[in-house]
Amino acid sequence: MPQVLGHSADKYVTGRMLQTSNVRRWSNLLAERWSHEAGELPSLTPRDTEVAVLLTGNSLVDRIGSGMRQVTHGRPGTVWLCPSGITEEFINVEEPIQECLHIFLPGQPFDETVLRDLDIDPKRVELRYEAIAQDAFIGQIASQILGELDHESSSGRLLMEALGLALAAHLVHRYSAVDLRPPPLRCTDKPLEARRLKRVTDFIRQNLDSDLTVTQLAQVACMSAAHFARSFRLATGVPPHEYVSLARLELAKMRLHSDQDQIGEIAFAAGFSSQANFTRAFRKAVGVTPAQFRAQRPSPPTNGS
């Protein structure tokens, strides 16, 4: 899975980073929340594809990419798309931006989506440099990313991988520089057959302490990632990340009652980047903290009882 480094430190010299997913071990998507002061930004040719979504406030942004000038009156929901390799010669933020979410995707995030699901040659895929007044789908993706940034879940990495694939596919569908034939209808999607489902769920149970990915699970099922995610949900009623999250929660509860491991060790094994985030998610799901849950474990039987 490609690593995403982002380029915000070199680009947003007048801004202040408020939050980053850098420590979350997301493999194909980097998300950062920024505030931006008014001012001119340096010219840059990004390696990663960037999707910037204005969250709060209003601003006027004047920018030039590949010789094309765009002046945008930004408001909550406005999206700025800057594909990898397109040089932004000029950017001026004329009014401060209170909050903006910057989503970075790998420079070529589309190979699997395009080749396996859309049957399109990735060499034909070239995204437009575009300012977008509103895009409901990108808004939904942004909302889920913000939710995971604020409240880490045990399967956040799987969720972000799925969102990265979905966002890449959406960008190809809506913002390609060349006309592409419509994607095939999904009416043929079927639930994952029992044999493949058992293979995947067995693999999940055996590797709950590992950094599972949707791509990895799809390989176990011998399917493309996007097709697998849909078929898995049809078979189980929940997406892969939610299934893994529930399984990790049950394992954490068992370990809290039966093991002598430190809570921090259990938190890391459950997929969290910190014990504090594990405690917050555990209390939301169970109603008590991990320490309180451990204190409630049954006492061992006494001799003669």
C-alpha positions as CSV (number, residue, x, y, z in Angstrom):
1,M,0.0,0.0,0.0
2,P,1.6,3.3,-1.0
3,Q,2.8,5.6,1.7
4,V,1.4,9.2,1.8
5,L,3.7,11.9,3.1
6,G,1.8,15.1,2.1
7,H,3.4,18.4,1.3
8,S,1.6,20.8,3.7
9,A,4.8,21.8,5.6
10,D,6.3,23.2,2.3
11,K,3.0,24.7,1.0
12,Y,1.1,26.2,3.9
13,V,3.8,28.4,5.3
14,T,1.3,31.0,6.6
15,G,-0.9,28.4,8.3
16,R,-1.1,26.4,11.5
17,M,-1.7,22.6,11.6
18,L,-4.5,21.8,14.1
19,Q,-4.6,18.0,13.8
20,T,-2.9,15.2,11.8
21,S,-3.4,11.5,11.2
22,N,0.3,11.0,10.9
23,V,0.5,8.9,14.1
24,R,-2.5,6.7,13.2
25,R,-0.6,4.4,10.8
26,W,-3.0,5.0,7.9
27,S,-1.3,3.6,4.8
28,N,-3.0,5.2,1.8
29,L,-4.5,8.4,3.1
30,L,-3.1,11.3,5.1
31,A,-5.5,13.8,6.6
32,E,-4.7,17.2,8.3
33,R,-6.8,19.9,9.7
34,W,-5.4,23.4,9.2
35,S,-6.2,27.1,9.8
36,H,-4.7,29.5,7.3
37,E,-3.8,33.2,7.6
38,A,-4.2,35.5,4.7
39,G,-1.2,35.6,2.4
40,E,0.6,34.2,-0.6
41,L,1.8,30.7,-0.7
42,P,4.9,29.4,-2.5
43,S,4.8,27.7,-5.9
44,L,4.8,23.9,-5.6
45,T,4.6,20.7,-7.7
46,P,3.0,18.1,-5.4
47,R,3.9,14.4,-5.4
48,D,0.6,13.5,-3.8
49,T,-2.9,14.3,-4.9
50,E,-4.6,16.8,-2.6
51,V,-8.3,17.4,-1.8
52,A,-8.8,20.4,0.4
53,V,-12.3,20.9,2.0
54,L,-13.2,24.2,3.7
55,L,-14.9,23.4,7.0
56,T,-15.7,26.7,8.7
57,G,-15.5,30.3,7.7
58,N,-15.4,32.0,4.3
59,S,-12.5,33.2,2.1
60,L,-11.4,34.3,-1.3
61,V,-8.7,32.0,-2.8
62,D,-6.9,33.0,-6.0
63,R,-4.7,30.3,-7.5
64,I,-3.0,29.3,-10.8
65,G,-2.3,25.7,-11.7
66,S,-0.9,24.6,-15.0
67,G,-1.4,28.1,-16.3
68,M,-5.2,28.1,-15.4
69,R,-6.4,30.7,-13.0
70,Q,-9.2,30.1,-10.5
71,V,-10.7,32.7,-8.2
72,T,-13.0,31.0,-5.7
73,H,-15.3,32.4,-3.0
74,G,-14.9,29.6,-0.5
75,R,-17.5,28.7,2.0
76,P,-18.1,25.6,4.1
77,G,-18.1,22.6,1.7
78,T,-15.9,24.2,-1.0
79,V,-13.4,21.8,-2.4
80,W,-10.0,22.5,-4.1
81,L,-8.6,19.6,-6.1
82,C,-4.9,19.6,-6.9
83,P,-3.7,16.4,-8.7
84,S,-0.2,15.1,-8.3
85,G,2.3,16.6,-10.7
86,I,0.3,19.8,-11.5
87,T,2.4,22.8,-10.6
88,E,0.6,25.5,-8.7
89,E,2.4,28.7,-9.8
90,F,0.5,31.0,-7.6
91,I,-1.8,30.8,-4.6
92,N,-3.2,33.7,-2.6
93,V,-5.5,33.3,0.4
94,E,-7.1,36.7,0.6
95,E,-9.1,36.2,3.9
96,P,-8.1,33.9,6.8
97,I,-9.6,30.4,6.7
98,Q,-10.6,29.2,10.2
99,E,-10.6,25.4,9.4
100,C,-9.8,23.4,6.3
101,L,-9.4,19.6,6.0
102,H,-6.5,18.6,3.6
103,I,-6.8,15.0,2.3
104,F,-3.7,13.6,0.6
105,L,-3.9,10.5,-1.6
106,P,-0.9,8.7,-3.3
107,G,0.1,10.3,-6.5
108,Q,-1.2,7.3,-8.4
109,P,-4.0,6.0,-6.1
110,F,-6.2,4.7,-8.9
111,D,-4.6,1.6,-10.3
112,E,-6.6,-1.0,-8.4
113,T,-9.9,1.0,-8.6
114,V,-9.4,1.6,-12.3
115,L,-8.0,-1.7,-13.5
116,R,-10.1,-4.1,-11.4
117,D,-13.3,-2.3,-10.8
118,L,-13.8,0.1,-13.7
119,D,-11.8,-1.7,-16.5
120,I,-10.1,1.5,-17.5
121,D,-6.5,1.9,-18.5
122,P,-4.8,3.9,-15.7
123,K,-2.6,5.7,-18.2
124,R,-5.8,7.5,-19.5
125,V,-6.6,8.8,-16.0
126,E,-5.6,12.4,-15.5
127,L,-7.5,14.5,-12.9
128,R,-8.5,18.1,-13.5
129,Y,-7.1,21.0,-11.5
130,E,-10.5,22.2,-10.2
131,A,-12.3,24.3,-7.6
132,I,-15.6,22.7,-6.7
133,A,-18.5,24.7,-5.1
134,Q,-20.0,21.6,-3.4
135,D,-19.6,17.8,-3.7
136,A,-21.9,15.8,-1.3
137,F,-19.8,12.6,-1.6
138,I,-16.5,14.3,-0.8
139,G,-18.4,16.0,2.1
140,Q,-19.4,12.6,3.5
141,I,-15.9,11.3,3.2
142,A,-14.5,14.4,4.9
143,S,-17.1,13.9,7.7
144,Q,-16.0,10.3,8.3
145,I,-12.3,11.3,8.3
146,L,-13.0,14.0,10.9
147,G,-14.9,11.6,13.0
148,E,-12.0,9.2,13.0
149,L,-9.5,12.0,13.7
150,D,-11.5,13.1,16.7
151,H,-12.5,9.7,18.1
152,E,-10.1,6.9,17.1
153,S,-11.6,3.5,16.5
154,S,-9.9,0.1,16.6
155,S,-10.4,-0.4,12.9
156,G,-9.7,3.1,11.7
157,R,-7.0,2.0,9.4
158,L,-9.3,-0.3,7.5
159,L,-12.0,2.4,7.4
160,M,-9.5,5.0,6.0
161,E,-8.3,2.5,3.4
162,A,-11.8,1.9,2.2
163,L,-12.5,5.7,2.2
164,G,-9.3,6.3,0.2
165,L,-10.4,3.7,-2.4
166,A,-13.9,5.2,-2.6
167,L,-12.6,8.8,-2.9
168,A,-10.1,7.8,-5.6
169,A,-12.9,6.1,-7.6
170,H,-15.2,9.2,-7.1
171,L,-12.4,11.5,-8.4
172,V,-11.9,9.3,-11.5
173,H,-15.7,9.3,-12.2
174,R,-16.3,13.0,-11.7
175,Y,-13.1,14.9,-12.3
176,S,-11.2,13.1,-15.0
177,A,-9.6,15.3,-17.6
178,V,-10.6,12.9,-20.4
179,D,-14.0,11.3,-21.0
180,L,-14.3,7.8,-19.5
181,R,-17.1,5.4,-20.1
182,P,-19.5,5.1,-17.1
183,P,-18.7,2.4,-14.5
184,P,-20.6,-0.8,-14.7
185,L,-23.8,-1.2,-12.8
186,R,-23.5,-2.8,-9.4
187,C,-26.7,-4.9,-9.7
188,T,-24.6,-8.0,-10.1
189,D,-23.0,-7.7,-6.6
190,K,-23.6,-10.8,-4.5
191,P,-22.8,-11.7,-0.9
192,L,-19.5,-13.3,-0.3
193,E,-20.0,-17.0,-0.7
194,A,-19.7,-19.1,2.5
195,R,-16.3,-20.7,1.7
196,R,-14.6,-17.4,1.0
197,L,-16.3,-15.7,4.0
198,K,-15.1,-18.4,6.4
199,R,-11.6,-18.1,5.0
200,V,-11.7,-14.3,5.6
201,T,-13.2,-14.5,9.1
202,D,-10.8,-17.2,10.1
203,F,-7.9,-15.0,8.9
204,I,-9.3,-12.0,10.8
205,R,-9.6,-14.0,14.1
206,Q,-6.0,-15.3,13.7
207,N,-4.6,-11.8,13.0
208,L,-6.6,-9.4,15.2
209,D,-3.3,-8.1,16.7
210,S,-2.0,-7.2,13.3
211,D,-2.5,-4.2,11.1
212,L,-5.2,-5.7,8.9
213,T,-6.0,-3.9,5.6
214,V,-8.9,-4.2,3.2
215,T,-6.5,-5.0,0.4
216,Q,-5.1,-7.9,2.5
217,L,-8.5,-9.3,3.3
218,A,-9.5,-9.0,-0.3
219,Q,-6.4,-11.0,-1.3
220,V,-7.5,-13.8,1.1
221,A,-10.8,-13.8,-0.7
222,C,-9.1,-13.6,-4.1
223,M,-11.1,-10.5,-5.0
224,S,-10.5,-6.8,-5.7
225,A,-10.6,-4.6,-2.7
226,A,-13.7,-2.6,-3.8
227,H,-15.7,-5.7,-4.9
228,F,-14.7,-7.5,-1.7
229,A,-15.9,-4.7,0.6
230,R,-19.3,-4.7,-1.0
231,S,-19.7,-8.5,-1.0
232,F,-18.5,-8.8,2.6
233,R,-21.1,-6.3,3.7
234,L,-23.8,-8.1,1.9
235,A,-22.8,-11.3,3.6
236,T,-22.3,-10.1,7.1
237,G,-24.5,-6.9,7.3
238,V,-21.5,-4.8,8.3
239,P,-18.4,-3.4,6.4
240,P,-15.0,-5.1,7.0
241,H,-13.8,-2.3,9.4
242,E,-16.8,-2.6,11.6
243,Y,-16.6,-6.4,11.7
244,V,-12.9,-6.2,12.8
245,S,-13.7,-3.5,15.3
246,L,-16.3,-5.7,17.0
247,A,-14.0,-8.7,17.0
248,R,-11.2,-6.6,18.6
249,L,-13.5,-5.2,21.2
250,E,-14.5,-8.8,22.2
251,L,-10.9,-9.9,22.3
252,A,-9.9,-6.8,24.4
253,K,-12.7,-7.7,26.9
254,M,-11.5,-11.2,27.2
255,R,-7.9,-10.1,27.8
256,L,-9.0,-7.6,30.4
257,H,-10.7,-10.3,32.3
258,S,-8.1,-13.1,31.8
259,D,-4.7,-11.6,31.1
260,Q,-2.2,-9.7,33.2
261,D,-1.2,-7.5,30.3
262,Q,-1.0,-3.8,30.9
263,I,-4.0,-1.8,29.5
264,G,-1.7,0.1,27.2
265,E,-0.5,-3.2,25.6
266,I,-4.1,-4.3,25.1
267,A,-4.9,-0.9,23.5
268,F,-2.1,-1.2,21.0
269,A,-3.0,-4.8,20.2
270,A,-6.6,-3.6,19.6
271,G,-5.4,-1.2,16.9
272,F,-5.3,2.1,18.9
273,S,-2.4,4.6,18.8
274,S,-2.8,5.5,22.5
275,Q,-4.3,4.1,25.7
276,A,-6.3,7.3,26.0
277,N,-8.1,6.7,22.7
278,F,-8.7,3.1,23.6
279,T,-10.2,4.1,26.9
280,R,-12.5,6.6,25.2
281,A,-13.7,4.2,22.6
282,F,-14.1,1.3,25.1
283,R,-16.2,3.4,27.5
284,K,-18.4,4.6,24.6
285,A,-19.0,0.9,23.5
286,V,-19.2,-0.8,26.9
287,G,-20.2,2.0,29.3
288,V,-17.2,1.7,31.6
289,T,-13.5,2.3,31.2
290,P,-11.1,-0.7,30.6
291,A,-9.8,-0.4,34.2
292,Q,-13.4,-0.5,35.6
293,F,-14.2,-3.4,33.4
294,R,-11.1,-5.3,34.6
295,A,-12.1,-4.6,38.2
296,Q,-15.5,-6.2,37.6
297,R,-14.0,-9.6,36.6
298,P,-15.2,-12.5,38.6
299,S,-13.0,-13.5,41.6
300,P,-11.4,-16.9,41.3
301,P,-13.1,-19.7,43.4
302,T,-11.7,-20.2,46.9
303,N,-10.6,-23.6,48.2
304,G,-13.5,-25.6,49.5
305,S,-16.1,-23.7,47.6
